Amino acid sequence: MDLRTVGRRDAKRGAAWLLAWLLFAPATGLPQAWKPEKPVEIVIGTSPGGPQDRTGRLIQKILQEQKLVSAPVNVVNKPGGGGAVGLTYLSQHPGDGHYLMVNSVTLLTNQITGRSPLSYTDFTPLAVIGAEYVGVAVLADSPVKNGLDLVERLRKDPGLYSASIGTAFGNATHLSYVLAMRAAGVDIRKLKTVVFNSGGDAMTALLGGHVDAMASAPSTLLQHIKAGKVRMLAVVAPQRLSGDFAGIPTWKELGINVTFELWRGLAGPKGMSRAQIQFWDDALGRMAKTDEWKKQLAQFDMEDVYRNSADTARYWNVEYDEVKTVLTELGLAK
């Protein structure tokens, strides 16, 4: 037998084996070179009480109870700057897979609007874990009767009513509100919008009568809707929500052609290793399949749109181009 032939054949087999390992090791979880060796921090860029905080604490609970992470998992709130404070904190731990941050479209828009010099490319995409649809709410005794009544009044005087949002101009909540108003023919540059550090703070302002309306994901309003304190006028969903929100019309039903998605995701610091990303792909993917996670999605009418790290990276690229276009039209892009 020609030894040179044997050597070439063995080399090809070795290369084929290496290629197979690279392709299938992440999916099978075979040699895993990294796992958390110290406490994991889930960073929240808002005050306690809002949707991002609730999401982070649920992730913490499931990761620990299901033993998906053996190290302790802590939630750390870093409110301010529409998430910019939290992103700055996350960026101070490059290459460290022990730090994750719950994020939304502000990860993309903060740099566009000039709130932060940090771009989404300065972080590691890890997952998109769910999506909600924003609605506009008023107090139960508001003179505004419904969604069409609101837009008719704002067409005449865009500054007539103030609306609270959390946590920054240009975030998904703000975009959902102004896109609905723009589609209805309202001059969105003259809208009176007040920003708070969290959805919880924005809710408090509405309940206290400090603002006339609120743009929010329905989950933040649920207890107040059930208590009869708040009415939601319409949502930017493509179709009606279910359960407690089934009575809320979509803007499309009212003849205003607009939809927009409020997604929740997770990012890590820049420079995370492949092994670290692989660990979180596995842990978060398993978390998203748990009954408890699915129960929470259903309770708050969040869609199950889990995307792993690779799919999230592609999603961010497309979303960035879309929101930059919108923010430029709004005059918010720097």
SULPE-V881750 format. One record per residue. RES is the residue in three letters. SS is DSSP state (alpha for helix, beta for strand, coil for the rest). PHI is phi as a letter, one per 20 degrees, with the letter a starting at -180 (999 if undefined). OMEGA is omega in radians with two decimals (none if undefined). Layout:
BEGIN
res/ss/phi/omega
RES/SS/PHI/OMEGA
RES/SS/PHI/OMEGA
END
This chain:
BEGIN
res/ss/phi/omega
MET/coil/999/3.13
ASP/coil/f/-3.10
LEU/alpha/f/3.11
ARG/alpha/f/3.10
THR/alpha/f/3.11
VAL/alpha/f/-3.12
GLY/alpha/f/3.12
ARG/alpha/f/-3.14
ARG/alpha/f/3.14
ASP/alpha/f/3.12
ALA/alpha/f/3.10
LYS/alpha/f/3.12
ARG/alpha/f/3.13
GLY/alpha/f/3.12
ALA/alpha/f/3.13
ALA/alpha/f/3.13
TRP/alpha/f/3.14
LEU/alpha/f/3.12
LEU/alpha/f/3.12
ALA/alpha/f/-3.13
TRP/alpha/f/-3.14
LEU/alpha/f/-3.11
LEU/alpha/f/-2.96
PHE/alpha/d/-3.13
ALA/alpha/f/3.12
PRO/alpha/f/-3.09
ALA/alpha/f/-3.08
THR/alpha/e/-3.11
GLY/coil/m/3.12
LEU/coil/f/-2.87
PRO/coil/g/3.14
GLN/coil/d/-2.97
ALA/coil/e/-3.06
TRP/coil/b/2.93
LYS/coil/b/-3.11
PRO/coil/g/3.14
GLU/coil/d/3.12
LYS/coil/b/-3.11
PRO/coil/g/3.08
VAL/beta/e/3.09
GLU/beta/d/2.98
ILE/beta/d/-3.05
VAL/beta/e/3.09
ILE/beta/d/-3.09
GLY/coil/e/3.14
THR/coil/c/3.05
SER/coil/f/3.08
PRO/coil/f/3.03
GLY/coil/o/-3.11
GLY/coil/e/-3.11
PRO/alpha/g/-3.14
GLN/alpha/f/3.10
ASP/alpha/f/3.12
ARG/alpha/f/3.12
THR/alpha/f/-3.14
GLY/alpha/f/-3.12
ARG/alpha/f/3.06
LEU/alpha/f/3.08
ILE/alpha/g/3.10
GLN/alpha/g/-3.09
LYS/alpha/f/-3.09
ILE/alpha/f/3.13
LEU/alpha/g/-3.12
GLN/alpha/e/-3.08
GLU/alpha/f/3.13
GLN/coil/e/3.13
LYS/coil/l/3.07
LEU/coil/f/3.04
VAL/coil/c/-3.09
SER/coil/e/3.12
ALA/coil/f/3.06
PRO/coil/f/3.11
VAL/beta/c/-3.11
ASN/beta/d/3.04
VAL/beta/d/-3.12
VAL/beta/c/3.13
ASN/beta/e/3.10
LYS/coil/c/-3.07
PRO/coil/f/3.04
GLY/coil/p/3.06
GLY/alpha/m/-3.13
GLY/alpha/m/-3.13
GLY/alpha/n/-3.08
ALA/alpha/f/3.13
VAL/alpha/f/3.12
GLY/alpha/f/3.12
LEU/alpha/f/3.08
THR/alpha/f/3.10
TYR/alpha/f/3.14
LEU/alpha/f/-3.10
SER/alpha/f/-3.14
GLN/coil/e/-3.13
HIS/coil/c/-3.07
PRO/coil/f/3.07
GLY/coil/m/-3.07
ASP/coil/d/-3.10
GLY/coil/f/3.10
HIS/coil/e/-3.10
TYR/beta/c/3.07
LEU/beta/c/3.08
MET/beta/c/3.02
VAL/beta/f/-3.07
ASN/beta/b/3.08
SER/coil/b/-3.06
VAL/coil/f/3.09
THR/alpha/f/3.04
LEU/alpha/g/3.14
LEU/alpha/e/-2.97
THR/alpha/e/-3.09
ASN/alpha/g/3.13
GLN/alpha/f/3.12
ILE/alpha/f/-3.09
THR/coil/e/3.10
GLY/coil/n/3.12
ARG/coil/f/-3.11
SER/coil/b/3.05
PRO/coil/f/-3.07
LEU/coil/e/3.09
SER/coil/e/3.08
TYR/alpha/f/3.11
THR/alpha/f/3.08
ASP/alpha/e/-3.12
PHE/beta/c/3.14
THR/beta/e/3.08
PRO/beta/f/-3.13
LEU/beta/d/-3.10
ALA/beta/a/2.79
VAL/beta/d/-2.93
ILE/beta/d/3.12
GLY/beta/r/-3.13
ALA/beta/b/3.06
GLU/beta/c/3.10
TYR/coil/c/-3.04
VAL/beta/e/3.06
GLY/beta/c/3.06
VAL/beta/d/-3.09
ALA/beta/c/3.05
VAL/beta/c/3.05
LEU/beta/f/-3.07
ALA/coil/g/-3.10
ASP/coil/e/3.12
SER/coil/f/3.08
PRO/coil/f/3.11
VAL/coil/f/-3.03
LYS/coil/e/-3.08
ASN/coil/b/-3.10
GLY/alpha/f/3.14
LEU/alpha/f/3.09
ASP/alpha/f/3.13
LEU/alpha/f/-3.06
VAL/alpha/f/3.10
GLU/alpha/f/3.11
ARG/alpha/f/-3.10
LEU/alpha/f/3.03
ARG/alpha/f/-3.13
LYS/alpha/f/-3.11
ASP/coil/b/-3.08
PRO/coil/g/-3.14
GLY/coil/e/-3.07
LEU/coil/f/-3.09
TYR/coil/c/3.04
SER/beta/e/3.13
ALA/beta/c/3.13
SER/beta/e/3.00
ILE/beta/b/2.93
GLY/beta/c/0.36
THR/coil/c/-3.10
ALA/coil/a/2.94
PHE/coil/f/3.11
GLY/coil/n/3.09
ASN/coil/e/-3.05
ALA/alpha/f/3.12
THR/alpha/f/3.14
HIS/alpha/f/-3.14
LEU/alpha/f/3.14
SER/alpha/f/-3.12
TYR/alpha/f/-3.06
VAL/alpha/f/3.10
LEU/alpha/f/3.08
ALA/alpha/f/-3.14
MET/alpha/f/3.12
ARG/alpha/f/3.12
ALA/alpha/f/3.14
ALA/coil/e/3.10
GLY/coil/n/3.11
VAL/coil/e/3.06
ASP/coil/f/-2.98
ILE/alpha/f/3.13
ARG/alpha/f/-3.12
LYS/alpha/d/3.12
LEU/coil/f/3.13
LYS/beta/e/-3.09
THR/beta/d/-3.10
VAL/beta/d/-3.08
VAL/beta/e/3.07
PHE/beta/c/-3.05
ASN/coil/f/3.13
SER/coil/b/3.05
GLY/alpha/f/3.10
GLY/alpha/f/3.11
ASP/alpha/f/3.12
ALA/alpha/f/3.10
MET/alpha/f/3.12
THR/alpha/f/3.13
ALA/alpha/f/3.11
LEU/alpha/f/-3.12
LEU/alpha/f/-3.14
GLY/coil/e/3.14
GLY/coil/m/-3.13
HIS/coil/e/3.03
VAL/coil/c/-3.08
ASP/coil/e/-3.08
ALA/beta/b/3.12
MET/beta/b/2.99
ALA/beta/e/-3.03
SER/beta/a/2.91
ALA/beta/f/-3.10
PRO/alpha/g/-3.09
SER/alpha/g/3.13
THR/alpha/f/-3.04
LEU/alpha/e/-2.93
LEU/alpha/g/-3.08
GLN/alpha/f/-3.12
HIS/alpha/f/3.03
ILE/alpha/f/3.14
LYS/alpha/f/-3.14
ALA/coil/f/3.12
GLY/coil/m/-3.12
LYS/coil/e/-3.01
VAL/beta/c/3.01
ARG/beta/d/3.03
MET/beta/e/-3.02
LEU/beta/e/-3.11
ALA/beta/a/3.12
VAL/beta/c/-3.11
VAL/coil/e/3.13
ALA/coil/f/3.10
PRO/coil/f/3.08
GLN/coil/b/-3.09
ARG/coil/g/3.04
LEU/coil/f/-3.09
SER/coil/d/3.05
GLY/alpha/m/-3.08
ASP/alpha/f/-3.07
PHE/alpha/d/-3.06
ALA/coil/f/-3.13
GLY/coil/e/-3.11
ILE/coil/e/-3.14
PRO/coil/f/3.00
THR/beta/e/3.07
TRP/coil/f/3.14
LYS/coil/f/3.08
GLU/coil/f/-3.10
LEU/coil/e/3.10
GLY/coil/n/3.13
ILE/coil/d/-2.96
ASN/coil/e/3.14
VAL/coil/b/2.96
THR/coil/b/3.10
PHE/coil/a/-3.05
GLU/coil/d/3.01
LEU/beta/d/-3.10
TRP/beta/e/3.05
ARG/beta/d/-3.12
GLY/beta/b/3.12
LEU/beta/c/3.08
ALA/beta/c/3.02
GLY/beta/d/3.09
PRO/beta/f/3.13
LYS/coil/f/3.03
GLY/coil/n/3.08
MET/coil/f/-3.11
SER/coil/f/3.10
ARG/alpha/f/-3.13
ALA/alpha/f/3.10
GLN/alpha/f/3.12
ILE/alpha/f/3.13
GLN/alpha/f/3.13
PHE/alpha/f/-3.09
TRP/alpha/f/3.01
ASP/alpha/g/-3.12
ASP/alpha/f/-3.07
ALA/alpha/f/-3.10
LEU/alpha/f/3.08
GLY/alpha/f/3.09
ARG/alpha/f/3.09
MET/alpha/g/-3.09
ALA/coil/f/3.14
LYS/coil/e/-3.10
THR/coil/f/3.12
ASP/alpha/f/-3.11
GLU/alpha/f/3.12
TRP/alpha/f/3.14
LYS/alpha/f/3.10
LYS/alpha/f/3.13
GLN/alpha/f/3.10
LEU/alpha/g/-3.13
ALA/alpha/f/-3.10
GLN/alpha/f/-3.07
PHE/coil/d/3.09
ASP/coil/l/3.01
MET/coil/e/3.11
GLU/beta/e/3.11
ASP/coil/e/-3.10
VAL/coil/c/-3.09
TYR/coil/g/3.05
ARG/beta/c/3.11
ASN/coil/f/-3.03
SER/alpha/f/-3.11
ALA/alpha/f/3.13
ASP/alpha/f/3.11
THR/alpha/f/3.12
ALA/alpha/g/3.12
ARG/alpha/f/-3.13
TYR/alpha/f/3.12
TRP/alpha/g/-3.12
ASN/alpha/f/3.14
VAL/alpha/f/-3.11
GLU/alpha/f/-3.14
TYR/alpha/g/-3.14
ASP/alpha/f/-3.11
GLU/alpha/f/-3.08
VAL/alpha/f/3.10
LYS/alpha/f/3.10
THR/alpha/f/-3.12
VAL/alpha/f/-3.09
LEU/alpha/f/3.05
THR/alpha/f/3.09
GLU/alpha/f/3.14
LEU/alpha/f/-3.10
GLY/coil/m/-3.11
LEU/coil/e/-3.12
ALA/coil/f/-3.13
LYS/coil/e/none
END
